């Protein structure tokens, strides 16, 4: 995963946690616009989420934040 998407994931997770609390969940689609304008990055994140880590569709934002921060 490139630095740009890592920073975006961290920012979005932090914002969601701040707005909705520690229990808020996200899917990897939360990091992308509703249109498919960056398919390569979308697939990179999807592979990381689904293939590498076998995460559920929705996961706690705190968990994703910690995982991406550790990369």
C-alpha positions as CSV (number, residue, x, y, z in Angstrom):
1,X,0.0,0.0,0.0
2,X,1.4,3.4,-0.9
3,X,1.8,6.3,1.6
4,X,-1.0,8.3,0.1
5,X,-3.7,5.7,0.7
6,X,-2.2,4.8,4.2
7,X,-2.6,8.5,5.2
8,X,-6.1,8.6,3.8
9,X,-7.1,5.4,5.7
10,X,-5.7,6.8,9.0
11,X,-7.4,10.1,8.5
12,X,-10.8,8.6,7.7
13,X,-10.6,6.1,10.6
14,X,-9.6,8.8,13.0
15,X,-12.5,11.0,11.8
16,X,-15.0,8.2,12.1
17,X,-13.8,7.3,15.6
18,X,-14.0,11.0,16.7
19,X,-17.5,11.4,15.3
20,X,-19.1,8.1,16.3
21,X,-16.9,6.6,19.0
22,X,-14.6,3.6,19.5
23,X,-17.1,1.1,18.3
24,X,-17.6,2.5,14.8
25,X,-17.0,0.1,12.0
26,X,-15.7,0.7,8.4
27,X,-15.4,-1.3,5.2
28,X,-12.6,-0.8,2.7
29,X,-15.1,1.1,0.5
30,X,-15.1,3.9,3.1
31,X,-11.8,5.1,1.7
32,X,-13.0,5.6,-1.9
33,X,-15.4,7.8,-3.8
34,X,-18.7,6.2,-5.0
35,X,-17.3,6.1,-8.5
36,X,-14.5,3.8,-9.6
37,X,-11.9,6.5,-10.4
38,X,-8.8,4.7,-8.9
39,X,-9.3,1.0,-9.6
40,X,-5.7,0.0,-8.9
41,X,-5.6,1.5,-5.4
42,X,-9.1,0.0,-4.7
43,X,-7.8,-3.4,-5.6
44,X,-4.7,-3.0,-3.6
45,X,-6.7,-2.2,-0.5
46,X,-9.2,-4.9,-1.2
47,X,-6.5,-7.5,-1.5
48,X,-4.8,-6.3,1.7
49,X,-8.2,-6.4,3.5
50,X,-9.6,-9.6,2.1
51,X,-6.7,-11.8,0.9
52,X,-3.9,-10.9,3.3
53,X,-5.8,-10.3,6.5
54,X,-9.2,-12.1,5.8
55,X,-11.1,-9.3,7.5
56,X,-14.9,-9.2,7.6
57,X,-16.7,-6.7,5.3
58,X,-17.0,-4.3,8.3
59,X,-14.3,-4.0,11.0
60,X,-13.8,-1.6,13.9
61,X,-12.1,1.5,12.7
62,X,-9.8,1.3,15.7
63,X,-8.5,-2.1,14.5
64,X,-7.9,-0.9,10.9
65,X,-6.2,2.3,12.2
66,X,-3.8,0.2,14.3
67,X,-3.1,-2.2,11.5
68,X,-2.4,0.5,8.9
69,X,-0.3,2.5,11.5
70,X,1.9,-0.5,12.0
71,X,2.7,-0.9,8.3
